[in-house]
Structures are given as C-alpha cells and as structure tokens.
Amino acid sequence: MAWSFEAWRAIEPVFTAITQHPFVTGLIDGSLAKEKFLFYQSQDYLYLNDFSRSLGAIATRLENMDDSATFLEFAQGALKERELHLSYLGGVEPTQKLPPSCELYVSFLGKILAFSPVETAAASILPCFWIYKKVGDFILAAKPSPQNPYRDWINLYGGEEFATLVNKALAIIDRLAAATSPKVRLSMTEVFVMASRLEWMFWDSAWRLEEWPV
C-alpha cells in the first residue's frame, strides 16, 4: 500500500472539517465576505514566502537529483503562486506580522525541516499541495456560479496544472516512504496529520480575522 493512501485515510476527518468550514462554504457560493478573503490572501502570501524556502531546503537534502530539481520547481511555483494573491490585493505586498495560526504553521514546518529526516520534512509540506487540490476539486464539484467573485482562485487549485504538481509531489514522497524505515514512515504520517490540522487552522484564522491577543 502506498504511504499516501494511509496518510490520507488518517486525515479524512480533518478534510471533512475543512470542507464544512464556513470559509470554504462561502467560497463555494461566493458569499464569503471580501474582508475575510483579503485577510486570507495576505496571510497566504506571507506563508508562501516561508513555504518556498522550505521546499528549496528540502531540495538540497534529497539524494535523487531529479527529485531535487522537482522540489526546486515547487519552490519557484510557490513564489509564482503569489501573483494571484497580489492581484486580489491590488498589487500591494502585505507587510503585517503573521497571525498566530500562520506563525505556528511556518514554525512547525521549520522545526520539522531542522530536526527530522528529509522524508519526514517532505511529508510535512504535502498538505499544502494535496489539501488545496482536494478543496479546489470539492468546490468545482459543487458547480459554483460563473459570477462567483472567487472563481480565479477556485480555478487555480482545481485546475490541471496544479493537479500535475500534486501528482509529482505524491510520487516522490511515496517513493521516499517506500525506501525508508517503519519508524520514519510513521513520523511522516504524524507530521502529515499535524500539518493538515494546521491547514484547518489557517482557514479558520482568516474566517475569524485572527489577531494577536496581546
């Protein structure tokens, strides 16, 4: 059994919670308040800066040169992904401090990258690929209106180009899992689950317009 199969099975309740979150249901019918969507765009822009660095660092640790090159492509793609965010933000780069949930997420990825095997580090970045693709597919299956103000965002993550990236990531990480020890494979699943929970918190942070309490 491919590692990704058991990993997804472990987060099915988390994914269900994401698809039922009012932020996502608001994306589907277009009712999401613009203020919350722009908050999300700002924090995701800032998140992608750190996410790209994590992808690049993983690339330097992979033994297979083709896999390393692919992760470098992922890093470049994460930076390019910010262009859509900027279009929603009027071309102005956000400069505010990361909200608590986003800060927790990037700090978690940094900790795993610094202290874990490369296989585990690779598993930690997968939810940001895979869950977004699944959410994009979920929203498209609900047939959002052509007038939906968030149609461009939906099409990005539900599109074929993004699906190709996700499939490449899955193939590499499944190969890494197959070649490693049961202990490392278990750690891969554990960080995949934790990062998936942080994805839910990321959506929820935008819904609540999260701020630092002190």
C-alpha positions as CSV (number, residue, x, y, z in Angstrom):
1,M,0.0,0.0,0.0
2,A,1.4,3.4,-0.9
3,W,2.1,5.7,2.0
4,S,-0.1,8.4,0.7
5,F,-3.2,6.1,0.9
6,E,-2.8,5.5,4.6
7,A,-1.8,9.2,5.2
8,W,-5.0,10.5,3.5
9,R,-7.1,8.0,5.4
10,A,-5.6,9.4,8.6
11,I,-6.8,12.9,7.8
12,E,-10.2,12.2,6.4
13,P,-12.0,13.8,9.4
14,V,-9.8,16.8,9.1
15,F,-10.5,17.2,5.4
16,T,-14.3,16.9,6.1
17,A,-14.0,19.6,8.8
18,I,-12.2,21.8,6.2
19,T,-14.9,21.3,3.5
20,Q,-17.6,22.1,6.1
21,H,-15.9,25.2,7.4
22,P,-17.9,28.4,6.7
23,F,-14.8,30.0,4.9
24,V,-14.9,27.2,2.3
25,T,-18.7,27.1,2.0
26,G,-18.5,30.9,1.5
27,L,-16.0,30.3,-1.3
28,I,-18.4,27.9,-3.0
29,D,-21.5,30.2,-3.1
30,G,-19.5,33.4,-3.3
31,S,-20.9,34.8,-0.1
32,L,-17.6,35.0,1.8
33,A,-17.0,38.5,3.0
34,K,-14.3,40.2,0.9
35,E,-12.6,41.4,4.1
36,K,-12.0,37.7,5.2
37,F,-10.9,36.7,1.7
38,L,-8.4,39.5,1.6
39,F,-7.1,38.6,5.0
40,Y,-6.6,35.1,3.7
41,Q,-4.8,36.3,0.7
42,S,-2.4,38.5,2.8
43,Q,-1.5,35.7,5.2
44,D,-1.2,33.1,2.4
45,Y,1.2,35.5,0.5
46,L,3.4,35.7,3.6
47,Y,3.1,32.0,4.3
48,L,4.2,31.2,0.7
49,N,7.5,33.1,1.3
50,D,8.4,30.6,4.1
51,F,6.9,27.7,2.3
52,S,9.1,28.3,-0.8
53,R,12.2,28.4,1.4
54,S,11.2,25.1,3.0
55,L,10.8,23.5,-0.4
56,G,14.2,24.8,-1.5
57,A,15.8,23.5,1.6
58,I,14.3,20.0,1.1
59,A,15.6,20.0,-2.5
60,T,19.2,20.4,-1.2
61,R,18.7,17.3,1.1
62,L,17.2,14.9,-1.5
63,E,19.7,12.4,-2.9
64,N,17.9,11.9,-6.2
65,M,18.9,14.8,-8.5
66,D,15.6,14.6,-10.4
67,D,13.6,14.8,-7.2
68,S,15.8,17.7,-6.1
69,A,15.1,19.6,-9.3
70,T,11.4,19.0,-9.0
71,F,11.4,20.4,-5.4
72,L,13.2,23.5,-6.7
73,E,10.4,23.8,-9.3
74,F,7.9,23.6,-6.5
75,A,9.8,26.4,-4.7
76,Q,9.6,28.6,-7.8
77,G,6.0,27.7,-8.2
78,A,5.2,28.8,-4.7
79,L,6.7,32.2,-5.4
80,K,4.8,32.5,-8.7
81,E,1.6,31.5,-6.9
82,R,1.8,34.8,-5.0
83,E,1.0,36.7,-8.2
84,L,-2.7,35.8,-8.0
85,H,-2.7,36.9,-4.3
86,L,-1.2,40.2,-5.4
87,S,-3.9,40.7,-8.0
88,Y,-6.6,40.4,-5.3
89,L,-4.5,42.7,-3.0
90,G,-4.3,45.5,-5.6
91,G,-0.6,44.8,-6.3
92,V,0.5,45.8,-2.8
93,E,2.7,43.3,-1.0
94,P,1.4,42.7,2.6
95,T,3.9,43.6,5.3
96,Q,2.0,42.9,8.5
97,K,3.0,40.3,11.1
98,L,1.8,36.8,10.6
99,P,-1.3,36.0,12.6
100,P,-0.8,33.3,15.3
101,S,-2.1,30.3,13.4
102,C,0.0,31.1,10.4
103,E,3.1,31.8,12.6
104,L,2.5,28.4,14.2
105,Y,2.3,26.7,10.8
106,V,5.5,28.1,9.4
107,S,7.3,27.5,12.7
108,F,6.2,23.9,12.7
109,L,7.5,23.4,9.1
110,G,10.8,25.0,10.1
111,K,11.1,22.7,13.2
112,I,10.5,19.6,11.1
113,L,12.9,20.7,8.4
114,A,15.6,21.3,11.0
115,F,15.3,18.2,13.2
116,S,13.7,15.5,11.1
117,P,14.8,13.1,8.3
118,V,14.2,14.5,4.8
119,E,11.4,12.0,4.2
120,T,9.5,13.5,7.2
121,A,10.2,17.0,6.1
122,A,8.8,16.2,2.6
123,A,5.7,14.8,4.2
124,S,5.2,18.0,6.2
125,I,4.8,20.1,3.1
126,L,2.4,17.8,1.3
127,P,-0.9,19.0,2.9
128,C,-0.4,22.5,1.4
129,F,-0.3,20.8,-2.1
130,W,-2.8,18.0,-1.7
131,I,-5.5,19.6,0.5
132,Y,-5.6,22.6,-1.7
133,K,-6.1,20.4,-4.7
134,K,-8.8,18.4,-3.0
135,V,-10.6,21.6,-1.8
136,G,-10.4,23.0,-5.4
137,D,-11.9,19.8,-6.7
138,F,-14.6,19.8,-4.0
139,I,-15.6,23.4,-4.8
140,L,-15.7,22.8,-8.6
141,A,-17.9,19.7,-8.0
142,A,-20.4,22.0,-6.3
143,K,-20.6,23.9,-9.6
144,P,-20.0,27.5,-8.4
145,S,-21.6,30.3,-10.4
146,P,-19.6,31.8,-13.3
147,Q,-20.2,35.1,-11.5
148,N,-18.5,33.8,-8.3
149,P,-16.1,36.6,-7.3
150,Y,-13.5,33.9,-6.2
151,R,-13.6,32.0,-9.5
152,D,-10.0,32.6,-10.4
153,W,-8.8,31.3,-7.0
154,I,-11.0,28.2,-7.4
155,N,-9.8,27.5,-10.9
156,L,-6.2,27.8,-9.8
157,Y,-6.4,25.0,-7.3
158,G,-8.9,22.9,-9.1
159,G,-7.1,23.1,-12.4
160,E,-5.0,20.6,-14.3
161,E,-1.7,22.4,-13.9
162,F,-1.9,22.3,-10.1
163,A,-3.0,18.7,-10.3
164,T,0.2,17.9,-12.1
165,L,2.3,19.4,-9.4
166,V,0.4,17.5,-6.7
167,N,0.9,14.2,-8.5
168,K,4.6,14.8,-8.8
169,A,4.8,15.5,-5.1
170,L,2.9,12.4,-4.3
171,A,5.0,10.2,-6.5
172,I,8.3,11.5,-4.9
173,I,7.0,11.2,-1.3
174,D,5.6,7.8,-1.8
175,R,8.9,6.6,-3.1
176,L,10.7,8.1,-0.2
177,A,8.3,6.4,2.2
178,A,8.7,3.0,0.5
179,A,12.5,3.2,0.9
180,T,12.6,4.3,4.5
181,S,12.2,2.6,7.8
182,P,8.8,1.9,9.5
183,K,9.8,4.4,12.2
184,V,10.4,7.2,9.7
185,R,7.3,6.3,7.8
186,L,5.3,6.6,11.0
187,S,6.8,10.0,11.6
188,M,5.8,11.0,8.1
189,T,2.2,10.2,8.8
190,E,2.3,12.1,12.1
191,V,3.6,15.3,10.6
192,F,1.2,15.0,7.7
193,V,-1.7,14.8,10.1
194,M,-0.4,17.8,12.1
195,A,0.2,19.9,9.1
196,S,-3.3,19.1,7.9
197,R,-4.7,20.3,11.2
198,L,-2.8,23.5,10.7
199,E,-4.4,23.8,7.3
200,W,-7.8,23.9,9.0
201,M,-6.5,26.5,11.4
202,F,-5.3,28.5,8.5
203,W,-8.8,28.7,7.0
204,D,-10.3,29.4,10.5
205,S,-7.8,32.1,11.1
206,A,-9.0,34.0,8.1
207,W,-12.6,33.4,9.0
208,R,-12.0,34.9,12.4
209,L,-9.7,37.7,11.2
210,E,-7.3,36.4,13.8
211,E,-5.1,38.9,15.7
212,W,-2.5,38.5,18.4
213,P,-4.4,38.8,21.7
214,V,-1.6,40.8,23.4
